[in-house]
Amino acid sequence: MSHRGVVAPADALPVARLRAAGAIPIGHSNLPTLVLAGMHTRSELYGDTVNPWDPARTPGGTSGGDGAAVATGMAALGLGNDSGGSVRIPAQFCGVAALKPTTGRFPADRRVLGPDDPGPASQMLVTDGPLARSVADLRRAYEVLAGPDPRDPAAVPVPFYGEPLAGPVKVAVVADPGGHGVHPTVRAAVENAAAALRDAGYDVREVADVPRLDEALDAYERLTVTEFAPAWPVVRGLLGPGGDRYIAMAMERTPPANADELVRLMGAWLNIRRSWAEFLDVYPLLLGPVFTEPPVEPGLESRDRAGRDRVGNAMRLCSVTSFVGVPAVAVPTGVDGGLPSGVQIVGRAFREDLCLAAAQAVEDRLGVLTPIDPRPGTARTRT
């Protein structure tokens, strides 16, 4: 079954807001099939989007088409959604900036298949977010996209900018969340960003770790599998042979929760969010990796169990920050080995302004990487 030619009858909420502010939408970029076939941007209809820095590396996903388009100057602004890194990972891999807002900051209508709303995981984990070449452009998009809308009763009417914090803002630095390993180039990116923030007057401190990472990742996977399980037989058929491997490996490893287990998981979710709120009460900002490796080869996460586990491990700070619903800005730090490097700056709930200000300080000192001309051999790039 193909969805070729299917056109939505109306703009999605974030697109409508951008259009009303004067933006000119120029197209829908490539995505993994049904946004479920993996992290790499390969679709059944349009094939692969390649990384414009190196065709042997993935541009990331699921918003890899927008990441490549923004990086190469095809578009000034991209728009994706993020439930565990899907705007931040393409930002790091393509050398651009991205914002994942607090859950409830940007309104959205998540009714995809009819009048019914999805379950709690889809409601709480998925947030729309912009990609741009500069933090200033991210800020412009943020101011347009934020704010309540009656079509999304979960969107919160919180001021765009909070009260200034007293004294130098404390920044916790964790280069290797959970102690599961980090590539030297990614550690160097975190160190470079930390030095930039110190130079800008931030109170930067290395800390032992982020709160309850492994527990949060386990709960994240169990909740998403439980919600997705009833639809899996139909969705698997739509994904087709090979396209189903990424989700199938999760479904095979993690059984859905029963009713009693689901109640306990929902309680654990709130409890972990509280632990993060307490951590960010002490350290208003957290500096860490987006992905703990440089850009990887296309389709690694769907190749086999080892590849899937490697990618899941590398994106762990993205997954946990989506799980607890806090904002984060991905910002480039430079080029290492011919590939872009970057970090993310995570903040307190509804303090996107703090994340954006810190990302601006990093950008001011380390520069902007894009737009770039694609490397030789990348003429096949589809966006």
N, C-alpha and C positions, 0 to 999 in steps of 0.2 A: 504494500500500500504506500503510495507516495502523496506527500502534501505539497507537491509542486503546484504553484499557482494559487495557493490559498492565501488570501489577503484579508487581514483583519478589517472589520467594518468601521473601526474608529481608532484614533491614536491611543496608545497606552498613556496613563497619567503623566509619567515623566516626559514623554515625547510631546504631549500636549502643552505642558508647562514650558518646555524649551522653545517650542514653536511660537507660543504666545509672547515670549520674551524677545523674539526676533531671530531665533536660530532657524537655519534652513536644513531640514533633514535631506540627506542626499542618497540614502539607501540603507538596507539591512545587510550587515556584514555576515560573514560565514561563522558558523557555530558547529560544534560536534552534533551529530545526528540526535535530534530530540533533546539536545543539551544533556544527554545521558550516556553517550558512548565513550566518555573518558575526558581527561584533561586536555588532550591534544585536539586542536581545531581541525577536524576532518569530518566532512559531512557526506552523506550518500549522494546528495544532489550535486555538490560543487567540489568534492575532493578536498585536498589539503590546502590549508593556509600555512605557508612556511615562514620561519623567522627571518626577517629582512637583514639581520646581522650575519646569519649563517644558515643556509638551507638544510643543513644536517641536524638542526636543533628545532624543537617545537617553539611556536610563539606563545605557548601556554593556552589556557582556556578556563572557563568556556568562552570568554569574550576575546579570543585570540584574533578574530577578524578586526575588531575595533582597535586592539593593541597595535597590529601591524599597520592599519590605516593611519592612525595618529602618528606613529613613529616615522612613517615615510612622507608625511605631509599631505596625504590624500584627504584628510579631514582634520579640522581644528579641534574637534571634541568627539569623544566616543561615549557610548552609554551601554553598560552591561548590567549584570546582576551578580551578586556574590553571596554564596551560602557557605563558603569555606576557602575562598581565595580567588574566585573567578574573575574579578577585576584586578586584584593585586598581583596575581601571578603573571598574567600577560603584561602588566606594567613593568615588572622586574625583567621579564624575558625580552621585552621589546625596547626597554630603555625610556619609558614614559612614567608619568605620575598617575595615581588613581586614588579615589576616596571610597571607602566602605563606610557608610554612615551608621550611626546608632540605630538599632531596631526601633522603628516608630518615628524616625526623623523624616524620611521621605514617604509620602503616601503612594500606595500601589493597589491595583485591583488584581488579585491573584486567582480569580475565577477563570480558569483556562478552558475547562471542558463542559461548561454549562452554568446554571445559576448557583450551584453549591460551592461554598468555599472549601479549601483544603484543610487538612488537619494541622495540629500545632507546630510540627516541624517545618512545614512549608510556610506557615504564617510567620514564624519567629526567626527562622534562619536566613531566609532569602531577603536581601536588600538590594535595591537598585543603586548603581554608583557610576560616576563619570570617570573617564580617562582623558588626560590632556598632556600637552607637552610642557606645561608650566604649572606651578602651584597656584599662580594668580588666576589662571583659567579654571582650575578646579574650584577655587573660591567663588568665581562668578557662577559656575554651574550649581554649586552648593546653595547659594542664595536664591536661585531660581527654583530648585527642586524641593527645598525644605518647606515645611508648613502643612497644616492639616487639610483634609478634604473629606467631604461627607461620604465619598465612595470607599474610604478606608477609615473605619472607626478606631483602628489601632494607631493611627498617626497622631502624634502628640503636639499640642501647640506650645512648644518650648522656644524661648528666644534663641535667635541664631547665634548670638554672642553672649557668653557668660561674664560674670564679674571678674575683673583682673585678680590674679592670685598674689598674695603678699610675698615679697622676697623673690629670690631666684626660683624658678620652677624646677622641682626635683624630677629627674629622669632616671628611671631604673633601666639598666642595660643587661640584657640576657642574650648572649650570642648563640647559646646552645640550649634551647628550651628542652627540659626534661632530661638533659644529658645524653641524648640519643645520637650525637655526632653532628658536626657541621664542617663543610668544606672550607679549606683555608681562604679561598677568595671571598666567601660569604662572611667569614669572621672578619676579614680585613675590611669589608664594606661596613660592617657594624662599627668597627673601631674608627674608621674614617668619619662616619656620621657622628659618633660620640665626640670626636675631637672638634668637629664643626659646631656642635651644640655647646661644648665648653667654651669655645671661642666666642659664641654668641651670648654668653653669660648664664647659661643654664647650669644647674647643680646636678651634674651627671655622676651617677654612682652605679658601679657593678653590684648586682645582687645575686643571690644563690640560684634562684629559679622563679618561674611564674607559678601561680597557685594551681595545684591539683590537675596538672596537665593530662596525665594518663587516664585518670578517672573521668575527666571531661570528654576525652576522645572516645572512651568506651561507651559512655552514655549517648554521645552524639550518634555513633554508628547504630546503636540499638534502637534509638528513637526513630531515626530515618528509615531503617529497614522495616520496623514495625508499621510505620505509616504507608510505606511503599508496597509492602507485600501483597495486599489484595489486588493491586493493579498490575503486578509483575507479569503474569502470564500473557496479558494482552500487549503490554509494552514490549515484552521480549520479542514478540512476533513482529512488531513495528520496527524494532532496531535491526532485525535481520541477522544472518550468520556473521559472526565476528563483531558486529556492533554491540552485541549483548554481553561481551566478555567482562567489561569493567564492572557493571552492576551485578552480573551473575556471580562473580567471585565474592562480592560482599554478601549476597543472599545465601550463598552456600556456607559461608563461615559464621554468619551471625543469625541465629534464629529470632523470629519476631517475639516480642514480649507478650505474655498473657495479660489479662486485665489487672491482676494484682501487681505484677511486675511493672506495668506501665504507670500505675499510680506511684510506685516507689521511684521510678525514673523521673517523673515530673517533679517530685519532691527533691531529688538529687540535683536536678537542673537548677531549681531556685537556690539550693544550698551552695552550689558551685558559683552561681552568679553573685551570691553574697560574699564569698571568699574573694572574688575578683574586685568587687566594690570596695571591700576593706583594704585590699592591696593598693588600689588606685587612689584611695583616700590618703595614703601615705606618699605614694609616688603618682602624681597626676598624669605622668606620661611614662610609657614603656617603649624602649627602643630595642628592636630585634629583627631577625631575618623575615623575609617574606617566604622564601623557599631556601632550604639549607644547602642547596647545591646550585651550581650554575645551570643554565638552561639545558635540559636533557633531550635525548633523541625522541622523535615523534612516536607516539603509541607505546611508550615504555610501560605505562600504567595498565595497558590492556594486553600486554604480551603474555605474562604469566604471573603467578602469585608473587614471586620475588620482585618483579617490576612494580606491581601494584603496591606492595608493602613499602618499597623504596620511595615511591612518589608520595604515598600517604604519610610516611614519616617526615619527608622533606617539607610538606606543607602544614605541619602540625600546628604552628603558631597561628596560621590563618584559620584552621578549623576551630581551634579553641576560642579564638576571639569572636568568630561568628556565633559559636555556641553560647557565649555569655552576652552577646549583643552589643559590644562596645565599638566605638568608631576607630578607624585606622586609616592612615594615609601612607601609600607606597610612594617612595621618592628615589630617583636614581642617585648613585654615588660615584659613577665613573665607568670606565671600560677596563676589563681585565681579561687578557688573553683573547682580545678581539670580540668579547661578549659584554653586554651591559651588566652592571651590578647594581644592587639597590637594597633598601631596607624598608621596614614599616615602622611608623610611629603610632602607637596605640594610646588612647586616652580614656578618661572617665566618660560615662554615658552622657550624651548630649553636650560634650565639649569638643565637638569637631573643630571649633575655633582654636583650641590649644594645639591640636594635631596639625592643623594647617599652618599655624604660626611657626611651629618647630620645623615642619617640612620646608617652609620658606627659608628658614635660617640655614638648613642644610643645602638647599638649592643655591642660595646666594654665595655659599663658600665653595661648593663642588661643581656647580654648573649644570647646564641643560645639554642633553645628549642628542636630541632629535630636532628637526627631521633629518633623516639620513637617506642616501641613495642605496637601494638594495645591493647587496654583494653580487658579484658575477655568479650566474647560475640560478638566481632567484626570480627569473622572469615568470615562473609558474605561479607566483604568489596570487592567491585568490582572496579578495576581501569582500 
